[in-house]
Amino acid sequence: MIGIVGGLGPYAGIDLLKKVYDNTIANSDQEHLNTVLVSMPSSINDRTEFLADKTIENPAVAIVEVLLLLEKIGVTFAGIPCNTAHSKEIFDVILTKLKEKKSMLNVLNMITETILFLNTNYPNIVRVGVLSTTGTYKSGIYSEPLKANGYKVILPTIEIQEELIHPAIYDSVFGIKTVSNPINPKAVKNLLQGVAFLKKNGAQAVILGCTEIPLAIPQKEIDGIVMIDATNVLARALINKYSPDKLKGL
């Protein structure tokens, strides 16, 4: 089975599950892939908060518990729909703890898969913008591997990041984590301002590097700029690993 670690935020897990179905070749209920979503938000600490001061328990601990539960149910390939959870401080601990438990679970790396998708499907793109949480922004979760793969990385200024992008995700009144369905128009406006800034500074594509952002920006392209939905990339990668003959074309 395909497994999904939910609860990071909860709608991101649902979105990944939906995108697994959306990208699967199936003509009946029975032709869809077996999937399991386990959402335990109350036990998984906030990833950005952990990266900011590391005074709370590493979210990796609770994520591993969910992954082991998924494996016990029968999952062979799993995805974690949270970009910030792929920081070295969290993801490396996840892999270490799984190894200690002698787990055979194959956990896909969302960041690696996104850069591979970009390289494979958009070989002419060299200037890539990233919208994300401040945790991802400051940790270089996308910036470092993108640069290592030869891309020029374009980010919002720290002022735009802290005044527009991060609040669009976390604000207690209009942020996507607070108001997920429907998305508050102010959150959308903030994010589109971020896209406009990245375009103005030369971005040919923008990675939507927080799993809440595609909920607000579902478009594949905005003003000639390609939107790379990391959640959709992860969904396609899970299908390709588990049952490649079931993966729809782009």
BAPAVO-456358 format. One record per atom (N, C-alpha, C): atom name; residue in one letter; z, x, y. Coordinates in steps of 0.05 Angstrom, whole numbers, plus 32768, in hexadecimal, padded with zeros to 4 digits. Layout:
<rs>
a; r; w; u; v
CA; A; Z; X; Y
...
</rs>
This chain:
<rs>
a; r; w; u; v
N; M; 8000; 8011; 7FE8
CA; M; 8000; 8000; 8000
C; M; 8000; 8011; 8019
N; I; 7FF7; 8005; 802F
CA; I; 7FF9; 8012; 8049
C; I; 8013; 8009; 8056
N; G; 8022; 801C; 8061
CA; G; 803C; 8015; 806D
C; G; 803C; 801A; 808B
N; I; 804A; 8009; 8099
CA; I; 804D; 800B; 80B6
C; I; 806A; 800B; 80BE
N; V; 8072; 801F; 80CD
CA; V; 808D; 8020; 80D8
C; V; 808D; 8010; 80F2
N; G; 8099; 7FF8; 80F1
CA; G; 809A; 7FE7; 8109
C; G; 80B3; 7FED; 8119
N; G; 80B6; 7FDE; 812F
CA; G; 80CE; 7FE0; 813F
C; G; 80CE; 7FF5; 8155
N; L; 80B6; 8001; 815A
CA; L; 80B5; 8017; 816D
C; L; 80A0; 8011; 8183
N; G; 809F; 7FFE; 8195
CA; G; 80AA; 7FE4; 8196
C; G; 809D; 7FD2; 8181
N; P; 80AA; 7FBC; 817D
CA; P; 80A3; 7FA9; 8168
C; P; 8086; 7FA0; 816A
N; Y; 807C; 7F9A; 8182
CA; Y; 8060; 7F91; 8184
C; Y; 804C; 7FA6; 817C
N; A; 8053; 7FBF; 817F
CA; A; 8041; 7FD5; 8178
C; A; 803C; 7FD5; 8159
N; G; 8051; 7FCF; 814A
CA; G; 804E; 7FCD; 812D
C; G; 803C; 7FB6; 8125
N; I; 803F; 7FA0; 8133
CA; I; 802E; 7F88; 812D
C; I; 8011; 7F8F; 8135
N; D; 800E; 7F9D; 814B
CA; D; 7FF3; 7FA4; 8154
C; D; 7FE5; 7FB7; 8140
N; L; 7FF4; 7FCA; 8135
CA; L; 7FE8; 7FDB; 8121
C; L; 7FE0; 7FCC; 8108
N; L; 7FF1; 7FBA; 80FF
CA; L; 7FEB; 7FA9; 80E8
C; L; 7FD2; 7F99; 80ED
N; K; 7FD0; 7F8D; 8104
CA; K; 7FB8; 7F7D; 810B
C; K; 7F9F; 7F8E; 810B
N; K; 7FA2; 7FA7; 8115
CA; K; 7F8A; 7FB8; 8117
C; K; 7F82; 7FC3; 80FC
N; V; 7F95; 7FC5; 80E9
CA; V; 7F8E; 7FCB; 80CD
C; V; 7F7C; 7FB5; 80C2
N; Y; 7F84; 7F9C; 80C7
CA; Y; 7F74; 7F85; 80BD
C; Y; 7F59; 7F84; 80CC
N; D; 7F5A; 7F89; 80E6
CA; D; 7F41; 7F87; 80F6
C; D; 7F2C; 7F9C; 80ED
N; N; 7F35; 7FB2; 80E3
CA; N; 7F23; 7FC8; 80DB
C; N; 7F1D; 7FC9; 80BE
N; T; 7F26; 7FB4; 80AF
CA; T; 7F21; 7FB3; 8092
C; T; 7F0A; 7FA1; 808B
N; I; 7EF9; 7FAB; 8079
CA; I; 7EE3; 7F9A; 806F
C; I; 7EEF; 7F87; 805A
N; A; 7EEE; 7F6E; 8060
CA; A; 7EFA; 7F5A; 804D
C; A; 7EED; 7F3F; 8052
N; N; 7EE5; 7F32; 803C
CA; N; 7ED9; 7F17; 803E
C; N; 7EEB; 7F01; 8034
N; S; 7F04; 7F09; 802D
CA; S; 7F17; 7EF5; 8024
C; S; 7F33; 7F00; 8027
N; D; 7F47; 7EEF; 8024
CA; D; 7F63; 7EF9; 8025
C; D; 7F67; 7F10; 8011
N; Q; 7F5D; 7F0C; 7FF9
CA; Q; 7F62; 7F1F; 7FE4
C; Q; 7F55; 7F3B; 7FE8
N; E; 7F41; 7F3C; 7FF9
CA; E; 7F34; 7F55; 7FFE
C; E; 7F41; 7F67; 8013
N; H; 7F55; 7F5C; 8021
CA; H; 7F64; 7F6C; 8034
C; H; 7F76; 7F80; 8025
N; L; 7F7E; 7F95; 8033
CA; L; 7F8F; 7FAA; 8027
C; L; 7FAC; 7FA2; 8026
N; N; 7FBA; 7FAB; 8012
CA; N; 7FD7; 7FA5; 8011
C; N; 7FE5; 7FB6; 8026
N; T; 7FF5; 7FA8; 8036
CA; T; 8003; 7FB6; 804C
C; T; 8020; 7FAC; 804E
N; V; 8031; 7FBE; 8058
CA; V; 804D; 7FB7; 805C
C; V; 8056; 7FC1; 8078
N; L; 8061; 7FAF; 8087
CA; L; 806C; 7FB5; 80A1
C; L; 808A; 7FB1; 80A0
N; V; 8099; 7FC6; 80A5
CA; V; 80B6; 7FC3; 80A7
C; V; 80BF; 7FCA; 80C3
N; S; 80CB; 7FB6; 80D1
CA; S; 80D2; 7FB9; 80ED
C; S; 80F1; 7FB8; 80EF
N; M; 80FD; 7FCF; 80F6
CA; M; 811A; 7FD0; 80F9
C; M; 8121; 7FDD; 8114
N; P; 811A; 7FCF; 812A
CA; P; 811E; 7FDA; 8144
C; P; 813A; 7FE1; 814C
N; S; 814D; 7FD2; 8141
CA; S; 8169; 7FD6; 8149
C; S; 8174; 7FF1; 813F
N; S; 8167; 7FFD; 812B
CA; S; 8172; 8016; 8120
C; S; 8164; 802F; 812A
N; I; 814E; 802B; 8139
CA; I; 813E; 8042; 8142
C; I; 8141; 8047; 815F
N; N; 814D; 805D; 8167
CA; N; 8152; 8064; 8183
C; N; 8138; 8068; 8192
N; D; 8139; 8063; 81AC
CA; D; 8122; 8067; 81BD
C; D; 8119; 8084; 81BD
N; R; 80FF; 8088; 81B9
CA; R; 80F4; 80A3; 81B6
C; R; 80F4; 80B2; 81D1
N; T; 80EC; 80A5; 81E6
CA; T; 80EB; 80B2; 8200
C; T; 8108; 80B9; 8209
N; E; 811A; 80A7; 8204
CA; E; 8136; 80AD; 820C
C; E; 8141; 80C5; 81FC
N; F; 813A; 80C7; 81E3
CA; F; 8143; 80DE; 81D3
C; F; 8137; 80F8; 81DE
N; L; 811D; 80F8; 81E4
CA; L; 8110; 8110; 81EE
C; L; 811B; 8118; 8209
N; A; 8125; 8104; 8219
CA; A; 812F; 810A; 8234
C; A; 8149; 811A; 8233
N; D; 815B; 8113; 8221
CA; D; 8175; 8122; 8221
C; D; 817F; 8129; 8205
N; K; 8174; 811D; 81F0
CA; K; 817B; 8124; 81D5
C; K; 8199; 8120; 81CF
N; T; 81A6; 810E; 81DE
CA; T; 81C3; 8109; 81D9
C; T; 81C6; 80F2; 81C4
N; I; 81B1; 80E3; 81C0
CA; I; 81B3; 80CE; 81AB
C; I; 81A7; 80D9; 8191
N; E; 81AC; 80CB; 817C
CA; E; 81A2; 80D3; 8162
C; E; 8184; 80D4; 8162
N; N; 8179; 80E8; 8156
CA; N; 815C; 80EB; 8154
C; N; 8150; 80D2; 8146
N; P; 813D; 80C5; 8152
CA; P; 8131; 80AD; 8146
C; P; 8124; 80B3; 812B
N; A; 811F; 80CC; 8125
CA; A; 8113; 80D4; 810C
C; A; 8124; 80CB; 80F4
N; V; 813F; 80CB; 80F8
CA; V; 8151; 80C4; 80E2
C; V; 814C; 80A7; 80D9
N; A; 814B; 8095; 80EB
CA; A; 8146; 8078; 80E4
C; A; 8129; 8074; 80DB
N; I; 8116; 8082; 80E7
CA; I; 80FA; 807F; 80DF
C; I; 80F7; 8088; 80C2
N; V; 8104; 809D; 80BA
CA; V; 8102; 80A6; 809E
C; V; 810D; 8091; 808B
N; E; 8123; 8084; 8093
CA; E; 812E; 806F; 8082
C; E; 811A; 8059; 807D
N; V; 810B; 8052; 8092
CA; V; 80F6; 803D; 808F
C; V; 80E0; 8047; 807E
N; L; 80D8; 8060; 8082
CA; L; 80C2; 806B; 8071
C; L; 80CA; 806D; 8054
N; L; 80E2; 8074; 804E
CA; L; 80EB; 8075; 8032
C; L; 80EC; 8059; 8026
N; L; 80F4; 8045; 8036
CA; L; 80F3; 8029; 802D
C; L; 80D6; 8021; 8027
N; L; 80C4; 8028; 8038
CA; L; 80A8; 8021; 8034
C; L; 809E; 802E; 801A
N; E; 80A5; 8048; 8016
CA; E; 809D; 8055; 7FFD
C; E; 80A8; 8048; 7FE5
N; K; 80C1; 803F; 7FE6
CA; K; 80CE; 8031; 7FD0
C; K; 80BF; 8017; 7FC9
N; I; 80B5; 800A; 7FDD
CA; I; 80A6; 7FF1; 7FD9
C; I; 808B; 7FF7; 7FCC
N; G; 8080; 800E; 7FD0
CA; G; 8066; 8015; 7FC4
C; G; 8051; 8020; 7FD7
N; V; 805A; 8027; 7FEF
CA; V; 8047; 8032; 8003
C; V; 8040; 804E; 7FFC
N; T; 8026; 8055; 8000
CA; T; 801D; 8070; 7FFC
C; T; 8014; 807E; 8016
N; F; 8009; 806F; 8029
CA; F; 8001; 8079; 8043
C; F; 800F; 8069; 8058
N; A; 801C; 8077; 806C
CA; A; 802B; 8069; 8080
C; A; 8024; 8073; 809C
N; G; 8027; 8061; 80B0
CA; G; 8022; 8068; 80CB
C; G; 803A; 8060; 80DD
N; I; 803F; 8070; 80F1
CA; I; 8055; 806A; 8104
C; I; 8048; 8064; 811F
N; P; 8046; 804A; 8127
CA; P; 8039; 8043; 8140
C; P; 804A; 8048; 8158
N; C; 804F; 8062; 815E
CA; C; 805D; 806A; 8175
C; C; 8055; 8087; 817B
N; N; 8047; 808B; 8191
CA; N; 803D; 80A5; 8198
C; N; 8054; 80B9; 819D
N; T; 8068; 80B0; 81AB
CA; T; 807E; 80C1; 81B2
C; T; 808E; 80CB; 8199
N; A; 808D; 80BB; 8184
CA; A; 809A; 80C3; 816B
C; A; 808C; 80DA; 815E
N; H; 8075; 80E1; 8168
CA; H; 8066; 80F8; 815D
C; H; 806B; 8112; 816C
N; S; 807F; 8112; 817E
CA; S; 8087; 812B; 818A
C; S; 8092; 813D; 8174
N; K; 8090; 8157; 8177
CA; K; 809A; 816A; 8163
C; K; 80B8; 8165; 815D
N; E; 80C7; 815F; 8172
CA; E; 80E4; 815B; 816F
C; E; 80EA; 8144; 815D
N; I; 80D8; 8131; 815A
CA; I; 80DD; 8119; 8149
C; I; 80CC; 811B; 812F
N; F; 80B2; 811F; 8132
CA; F; 80A0; 811D; 811B
C; F; 80A5; 8134; 8107
N; D; 80AB; 814C; 8111
CA; D; 80B1; 8162; 80FE
C; D; 80CA; 815C; 80EE
N; V; 80DD; 814F; 80FB
CA; V; 80F6; 8148; 80EC
C; V; 80F0; 8133; 80D7
N; I; 80DF; 8120; 80DE
CA; I; 80D7; 810B; 80CA
C; I; 80CB; 8119; 80B1
N; L; 80B8; 812B; 80B5
CA; L; 80AB; 8138; 809F
C; L; 80BF; 8149; 808F
N; T; 80D1; 8156; 809D
CA; T; 80E5; 8167; 808F
C; T; 80F8; 8156; 807E
N; K; 8101; 8140; 8089
CA; K; 8114; 812F; 807A
C; K; 8106; 8121; 8062
N; L; 80ED; 811A; 8066
CA; L; 80DE; 810E; 804F
C; L; 80DB; 8123; 8038
N; K; 80D6; 813C; 8040
CA; K; 80D3; 8151; 802C
C; K; 80EE; 8155; 801E
N; E; 8104; 8154; 802D
CA; E; 811E; 8157; 8021
C; E; 8124; 8141; 800C
N; K; 8119; 812A; 8012
CA; K; 811D; 8113; 8000
C; K; 8108; 8112; 7FE9
N; K; 80F7; 8127; 7FE9
CA; K; 80E2; 812A; 7FD5
C; K; 80CF; 8111; 7FD6
N; S; 80CB; 8108; 7FEE
CA; S; 80B8; 80F2; 7FF2
C; S; 809B; 80FB; 7FEE
N; M; 808B; 80E9; 7FE2
CA; M; 806F; 80EF; 7FDE
C; M; 805E; 80DF; 7FF2
N; L; 806B; 80D2; 8004
CA; L; 805E; 80C1; 8018
C; L; 804C; 80D1; 802A
N; N; 8034; 80C8; 802F
CA; N; 8021; 80D5; 8042
C; N; 8023; 80C7; 805D
N; V; 8030; 80D5; 8070
CA; V; 8034; 80C9; 808B
C; V; 801E; 80D5; 809E
N; L; 800D; 80C4; 80A8
CA; L; 7FF8; 80CE; 80B9
C; L; 8002; 80D5; 80D5
N; N; 7FF6; 80EA; 80E1
CA; N; 7FFE; 80F2; 80FC
C; N; 7FEB; 80E5; 8110
N; M; 7FF6; 80D3; 8120
CA; M; 7FE6; 80C3; 8133
C; M; 7FD7; 80D4; 8147
N; I; 7FE4; 80E9; 8150
CA; I; 7FD8; 80FB; 8164
C; I; 7FC0; 810A; 8158
N; T; 7FC5; 8116; 8141
CA; T; 7FAF; 8124; 8133
C; T; 7F97; 8112; 812E
N; E; 7F9D; 80FA; 8124
CA; E; 7F87; 80E7; 811E
C; E; 7F78; 80DF; 8137
N; T; 7F86; 80DC; 814D
CA; T; 7F79; 80D4; 8166
C; T; 7F66; 80E9; 8170
N; I; 7F6F; 8102; 816F
CA; I; 7F5E; 8118; 8179
C; I; 7F46; 811C; 8166
N; L; 7F4B; 8119; 814C
CA; L; 7F35; 811A; 8139
C; L; 7F20; 8104; 813E
N; F; 7F2A; 80EC; 8144
CA; F; 7F18; 80D5; 814A
C; F; 7F08; 80DB; 8163
N; L; 7F15; 80E5; 8177
CA; L; 7F07; 80EC; 8190
C; L; 7EF1; 8101; 818B
N; N; 7EF8; 8116; 817D
CA; N; 7EE6; 812B; 8178
C; N; 7ECE; 8122; 8167
N; T; 7ED3; 8111; 8153
CA; T; 7EBE; 8108; 8141
C; T; 7EAB; 80F4; 814E
N; N; 7EB6; 80E1; 815E
CA; N; 7EA6; 80CB; 8168
C; N; 7E9C; 80CF; 8184
N; Y; 7EA8; 80E2; 8193
CA; Y; 7EA0; 80E7; 81AF
C; Y; 7E9D; 8105; 81B3
N; P; 7E8B; 8112; 81A5
CA; P; 7E89; 812F; 81A6
C; P; 7E81; 813A; 81C2
N; N; 7E76; 8129; 81D3
CA; N; 7E6E; 8133; 81ED
C; N; 7E84; 8131; 8203
N; I; 7E9B; 8124; 81FB
CA; I; 7EB1; 8122; 820E
C; I; 7EC2; 813B; 820E
N; V; 7EC7; 8145; 8226
CA; V; 7ED7; 815E; 8227
C; V; 7EEF; 815A; 823A
N; R; 7EEF; 8146; 824B
CA; R; 7F05; 8141; 825E
C; R; 7F13; 8127; 8257
N; V; 7F2C; 812A; 824E
CA; V; 7F3B; 8113; 8242
C; V; 7F54; 810D; 8252
N; G; 7F57; 80F5; 825B
CA; G; 7F6F; 80EC; 8268
C; G; 7F83; 80E0; 8254
N; V; 7F9C; 80E0; 825A
CA; V; 7FB1; 80D5; 8248
C; V; 7FC4; 80C3; 8259
N; L; 7FC8; 80AB; 824F
CA; L; 7FDD; 8099; 825A
C; L; 7FF2; 8096; 8244
N; S; 800B; 8099; 824C
CA; S; 8020; 8099; 8237
C; S; 803C; 8094; 8244
N; T; 8050; 8094; 8233
CA; T; 806C; 8093; 823D
C; T; 8072; 80AE; 824A
N; T; 8087; 80AF; 825A
CA; T; 808F; 80C8; 8266
C; T; 8098; 80DC; 8251
N; G; 80A3; 80D3; 823A
CA; G; 80AB; 80E4; 8224
C; G; 8093; 80F3; 8219
N; T; 807D; 80E5; 8214
CA; T; 8064; 80F1; 820A
C; T; 8058; 8103; 8220
N; Y; 8059; 80FA; 8238
CA; Y; 804E; 8109; 824F
C; Y; 805B; 8124; 8252
N; K; 8076; 8125; 8252
CA; K; 8084; 813E; 8256
C; K; 8085; 8150; 823D
N; S; 8082; 8144; 8226
CA; S; 8083; 8154; 820D
C; S; 8068; 8160; 8206
N; G; 8053; 8158; 8213
CA; G; 8039; 8163; 820D
C; G; 802E; 815B; 81F2
N; I; 8037; 8144; 81E8
CA; I; 802F; 813B; 81CD
C; I; 8011; 8139; 81CA
N; Y; 8003; 8130; 81DE
CA; Y; 7FE6; 8130; 81DE
C; Y; 7FDA; 8149; 81EC
N; S; 7FE6; 8150; 8202
CA; S; 7FDA; 8166; 8212
C; S; 7FD6; 817F; 8203
N; E; 7FEA; 8188; 81F4
CA; E; 7FE9; 81A2; 81E7
C; E; 7FD3; 81A2; 81D1
N; P; 7FD3; 818E; 81BE
CA; P; 7FBE; 818F; 81AA
C; P; 7FA2; 818A; 81B5
N; L; 7FA0; 817A; 81CA
CA; L; 7F86; 8176; 81D7
C; L; 7F7B; 8191; 81E2
N; K; 7F8C; 819F; 81F0
CA; K; 7F84; 81B9; 81FB
C; K; 7F7D; 81CD; 81E5
N; A; 7F8D; 81CC; 81CF
CA; A; 7F87; 81DD; 81B8
C; A; 7F6C; 81D7; 81AB
N; N; 7F63; 81BF; 81AF
CA; N; 7F49; 81B7; 81A4
C; N; 7F32; 81B9; 81B9
N; G; 7F38; 81C6; 81CF
CA; G; 7F23; 81CB; 81E2
C; G; 7F1E; 81B7; 81F8
N; Y; 7F30; 81A3; 81FA
CA; Y; 7F2D; 818E; 820E
C; Y; 7F3B; 8195; 8228
N; K; 7F2F; 818C; 823E
CA; K; 7F3D; 818D; 8258
C; K; 7F4D; 8174; 825A
N; V; 7F67; 8176; 825E
CA; V; 7F79; 815F; 825E
C; V; 7F7F; 8157; 827B
N; I; 7F7D; 813D; 8280
CA; I; 7F82; 8132; 829B
C; I; 7F99; 811E; 8298
N; L; 7FAE; 8123; 82A7
CA; L; 7FC6; 8112; 82A6
C; L; 7FCB; 8106; 82C2
N; P; 7FDA; 80F0; 82C3
CA; P; 7FE3; 80E5; 82DD
C; P; 7FF5; 80FA; 82EA
N; T; 7FF8; 80F9; 8304
CA; T; 800C; 8109; 8311
C; T; 8028; 80FF; 8308
N; I; 803C; 810F; 830B
CA; I; 8057; 8107; 8303
C; I; 8060; 80EF; 8312
N; E; 8057; 80EC; 832B
CA; E; 805E; 80D4; 833B
C; E; 8051; 80BB; 8330
N; I; 8037; 80BD; 8329
CA; I; 802A; 80A6; 831C
C; I; 8036; 809F; 8301
N; Q; 803D; 80B4; 82F2
CA; Q; 8049; 80B0; 82D8
C; Q; 8063; 80A1; 82DA
N; E; 8074; 80A9; 82ED
CA; E; 808F; 809E; 82EF
C; E; 8090; 8084; 82FF
N; E; 807D; 8080; 8311
CA; E; 807E; 8068; 8322
C; E; 806C; 8052; 8317
N; L; 8058; 8058; 8307
CA; L; 8045; 8044; 82FE
C; L; 8043; 8042; 82DF
N; I; 803E; 8058; 82D2
CA; I; 8038; 8057; 82B5
C; I; 8050; 8051; 82A4
N; H; 8065; 8061; 82A7
CA; H; 807D; 805C; 8297
C; H; 808A; 8041; 829D
N; P; 808C; 8038; 82B6
CA; P; 8096; 801D; 82BB
C; P; 8085; 8007; 82AE
N; A; 806B; 800B; 82AC
CA; A; 805A; 7FF7; 829F
C; A; 8062; 7FF3; 8282
N; I; 806E; 8007; 8277
CA; I; 8078; 8005; 825B
C; I; 8095; 7FFD; 8259
N; Y; 80A6; 8008; 826A
CA; Y; 80C3; 8006; 8267
C; Y; 80D1; 7FF4; 827B
N; D; 80C4; 7FED; 8291
CA; D; 80D3; 7FDE; 82A6
C; D; 80E0; 7FC5; 829A
N; S; 80F9; 7FBF; 82A2
CA; S; 8108; 7FA9; 8296
C; S; 80FF; 7F8E; 829F
N; V; 80EE; 7F8D; 82B3
CA; V; 80E3; 7F73; 82BD
C; V; 80C7; 7F6F; 82B3
N; F; 80B5; 7F83; 82B8
CA; F; 8099; 7F7E; 82B2
C; F; 808D; 7F91; 829C
N; G; 809D; 7FA4; 8292
CA; G; 8093; 7FB7; 827F
C; G; 808B; 7FAA; 8265
N; I; 8078; 7FB6; 8257
CA; I; 806D; 7FAA; 823E
C; I; 8082; 7FA8; 8229
N; K; 8095; 7FBA; 8227
CA; K; 80AA; 7FB8; 8213
C; K; 80BC; 7FA0; 8219
N; T; 80BD; 7F97; 8232
CA; T; 80CD; 7F7F; 8239
C; T; 80BC; 7F66; 8237
N; V; 80A4; 7F67; 8241
CA; V; 8092; 7F4F; 8241
C; V; 8079; 7F57; 8232
N; S; 8078; 7F50; 8218
CA; S; 8062; 7F59; 8207
C; S; 804D; 7F43; 8203
N; N; 8055; 7F2A; 8206
CA; N; 8042; 7F14; 8200
C; N; 8048; 7EFC; 8211
N; P; 8039; 7EF8; 8227
CA; P; 8023; 7F08; 8231
C; P; 802C; 7F20; 8241
N; I; 801B; 7F33; 8244
CA; I; 8021; 7F4B; 8253
C; I; 8023; 7F44; 8271
N; N; 8037; 7F4F; 827F
CA; N; 803A; 7F49; 829B
C; N; 8022; 7F56; 82AB
N; P; 8015; 7F48; 82BD
CA; P; 7FFF; 7F53; 82CC
C; P; 8005; 7F6C; 82DB
N; K; 801E; 7F70; 82E4
CA; K; 8026; 7F88; 82F2
C; K; 8024; 7FA1; 82E0
N; A; 802B; 7F9D; 82C7
CA; A; 8028; 7FB3; 82B4
C; A; 800B; 7FBB; 82B0
N; V; 7FFA; 7FA7; 82AE
CA; V; 7FDD; 7FAD; 82AC
C; V; 7FD3; 7FBB; 82C4
N; K; 7FDB; 7FB1; 82DC
CA; K; 7FD2; 7FBD; 82F5
C; K; 7FDA; 7FDA; 82F7
N; N; 7FF3; 7FE0; 82F0
CA; N; 7FFD; 7FFC; 82F0
C; N; 7FEC; 800E; 82DF
N; L; 7FE6; 8004; 82C6
CA; L; 7FD7; 8015; 82B3
C; L; 7FBB; 8019; 82BC
N; L; 7FAE; 8004; 82C8
CA; L; 7F93; 8007; 82D1
C; L; 7F91; 801A; 82E9
N; Q; 7FA7; 801B; 82F9
CA; Q; 7FA8; 802F; 830E
C; Q; 7FA8; 804B; 8302
N; G; 7FB6; 804E; 82EC
CA; G; 7FB7; 8068; 82DE
C; G; 7F9B; 806F; 82D4
N; V; 7F8D; 805C; 82C8
CA; V; 7F72; 8061; 82BE
C; V; 7F60; 806A; 82D5
N; A; 7F62; 805C; 82EC
CA; A; 7F52; 8062; 8303
C; A; 7F57; 807F; 830D
N; F; 7F70; 8087; 830D
CA; F; 7F77; 80A2; 8315
C; F; 7F6B; 80B7; 8302
N; L; 7F6D; 80B2; 82E8
CA; L; 7F62; 80C4; 82D5
C; L; 7F44; 80C6; 82D7
N; K; 7F36; 80B0; 82DC
CA; K; 7F19; 80B0; 82E0
C; K; 7F12; 80C0; 82F9
N; K; 7F20; 80BB; 830E
CA; K; 7F1B; 80C9; 8327
C; K; 7F1D; 80E7; 8324
N; N; 7F2E; 80EF; 8311
CA; N; 7F33; 810C; 830D
C; N; 7F22; 8117; 82F6
N; G; 7F0E; 8108; 82EE
CA; G; 7EFA; 8112; 82DB
C; G; 7EFC; 810B; 82BE
N; A; 7F0F; 80F9; 82B7
CA; A; 7F12; 80F2; 829A
C; A; 7EF9; 80E3; 8291
N; Q; 7EEF; 80EB; 8279
CA; Q; 7ED9; 80DC; 826C
C; Q; 7EE4; 80C8; 8258
N; A; 7EFC; 80CC; 824F
CA; A; 7F0A; 80BA; 823D
C; A; 7F27; 80BA; 8243
N; V; 7F35; 80A4; 823C
CA; V; 7F51; 80A3; 8240
C; V; 7F5F; 809B; 8226
N; I; 7F71; 80AB; 821C
CA; I; 7F80; 80A4; 8204
C; I; 7F97; 8092; 820D
N; L; 7F98; 807B; 8201
CA; L; 7FAF; 8068; 8206
C; L; 7FC5; 8071; 81F4
N; G; 7FD5; 8085; 81FE
CA; G; 7FE8; 8094; 81EE
C; G; 8004; 8088; 81EC
N; C; 8006; 806E; 81EE
CA; C; 801F; 8060; 81E8
C; C; 8016; 8046; 81DB
N; T; 8023; 803E; 81C6
CA; T; 801A; 8027; 81B6
C; T; 801D; 800D; 81C5
N; E; 802C; 800D; 81DB
CA; E; 802D; 7FF5; 81EC
C; E; 8014; 7FF2; 81FE
N; I; 8008; 8008; 8205
CA; I; 7FF2; 8007; 8219
C; I; 7FDA; 7FF7; 8210
N; P; 7FD1; 7FFA; 81F6
CA; P; 7FBA; 7FEA; 81EE
C; P; 7FBF; 7FCC; 81EE
N; L; 7FD8; 7FC4; 81EE
CA; L; 7FDE; 7FA7; 81F1
C; L; 7FD6; 7F9D; 820D
N; A; 7FD7; 7FAF; 8220
CA; A; 7FD0; 7FA8; 823C
C; A; 7FB3; 7FAF; 8243
N; I; 7FA9; 7FC4; 8235
CA; I; 7F8D; 7FCD; 823A
C; I; 7F7E; 7FCB; 8220
N; P; 7F73; 7FB4; 8218
CA; P; 7F65; 7FB1; 81FF
C; P; 7F48; 7FBA; 8201
N; Q; 7F3E; 7FBF; 8219
CA; Q; 7F22; 7FC6; 821D
C; Q; 7F1B; 7FE1; 8210
N; K; 7F02; 7FE3; 8205
CA; K; 7EF9; 7FFC; 81FA
C; K; 7EEE; 800F; 820F
N; E; 7EE8; 8003; 8226
CA; E; 7EDD; 8013; 823C
C; E; 7EE4; 8007; 8257
N; I; 7EEA; 8017; 826A
CA; I; 7EF0; 800D; 8285
C; I; 7EE2; 801F; 8299
N; D; 7ED0; 8013; 82A9
CA; D; 7EC1; 8021; 82BD
C; D; 7EB3; 803A; 82B2
N; G; 7EA8; 8037; 829A
CA; G; 7E9A; 804E; 828E
C; G; 7EAB; 8062; 8280
N; I; 7EC5; 805E; 8280
CA; I; 7ED8; 8070; 8273
C; I; 7EE0; 8065; 8258
N; V; 7EDE; 8074; 8243
CA; V; 7EE5; 806B; 8228
C; V; 7F03; 806A; 8225
N; M; 7F0D; 8053; 821B
CA; M; 7F29; 8050; 8215
C; M; 7F2E; 8056; 81F7
N; I; 7F3F; 806A; 81F1
CA; I; 7F45; 8071; 81D5
C; I; 7F5F; 8064; 81CD
N; D; 7F5E; 804F; 81BD
CA; D; 7F76; 8041; 81B5
C; D; 7F82; 8050; 819D
N; A; 7F97; 805E; 81A1
CA; A; 7FA3; 806E; 818B
C; A; 7FAD; 805D; 8174
N; T; 7FB6; 8044; 817A
CA; T; 7FBF; 8032; 8165
C; T; 7FA8; 802B; 8153
N; N; 7F91; 8025; 815F
CA; N; 7F79; 801E; 814F
C; N; 7F70; 8036; 813F
N; V; 7F71; 804E; 814A
CA; V; 7F6A; 8066; 813C
C; V; 7F7C; 8069; 8123
N; L; 7F96; 8064; 8127
CA; L; 7FA9; 8067; 8110
C; L; 7FA3; 8052; 80FB
N; A; 7F9C; 803A; 8103
CA; A; 7F95; 8025; 80F0
C; A; 7F7D; 802D; 80DF
N; R; 7F68; 8037; 80EC
CA; R; 7F50; 8040; 80DE
C; R; 7F56; 8058; 80CC
N; A; 7F67; 806A; 80D5
CA; A; 7F6E; 8081; 80C4
C; A; 7F7D; 8078; 80AB
N; L; 7F8F; 8065; 80AE
CA; L; 7F9E; 805B; 8096
C; L; 7F8B; 804E; 8082
N; I; 7F78; 803E; 808C
CA; I; 7F64; 8032; 807A
C; I; 7F54; 8047; 806C
N; N; 7F4B; 805B; 807C
CA; N; 7F39; 8070; 8071
C; N; 7F47; 8081; 805C
N; K; 7F61; 8085; 805F
CA; K; 7F70; 8095; 804C
C; K; 7F75; 8084; 8032
N; Y; 7F7B; 806B; 8036
CA; Y; 7F84; 805A; 8020
C; Y; 7F6C; 804F; 8010
N; S; 7F58; 8045; 801F
CA; S; 7F41; 8039; 8012
C; S; 7F28; 803B; 8024
N; P; 7F1B; 8053; 8025
CA; P; 7F06; 8058; 8038
C; P; 7EEE; 8045; 8036
N; D; 7EEA; 8039; 801F
CA; D; 7ED3; 8026; 801C
C; D; 7ED8; 800C; 802B
N; K; 7EF1; 8008; 8033
CA; K; 7EF8; 7FEF; 8041
C; K; 7EF8; 7FF2; 8060
N; L; 7EF2; 800A; 806A
CA; L; 7EF3; 800F; 8087
C; L; 7ED9; 8005; 8094
N; K; 7EDC; 7FF4; 80A8
CA; K; 7EC5; 7FEA; 80B7
C; K; 7EBA; 8001; 80C8
N; G; 7EA0; 7FFF; 80CF
CA; G; 7E94; 8012; 80E2
C; G; 7E9D; 800C; 80FE
N; L; 7E99; 801F; 8110
CA; L; 7EA1; 801B; 812C
C; L; 7E8E; 8008; 813A
</rs>
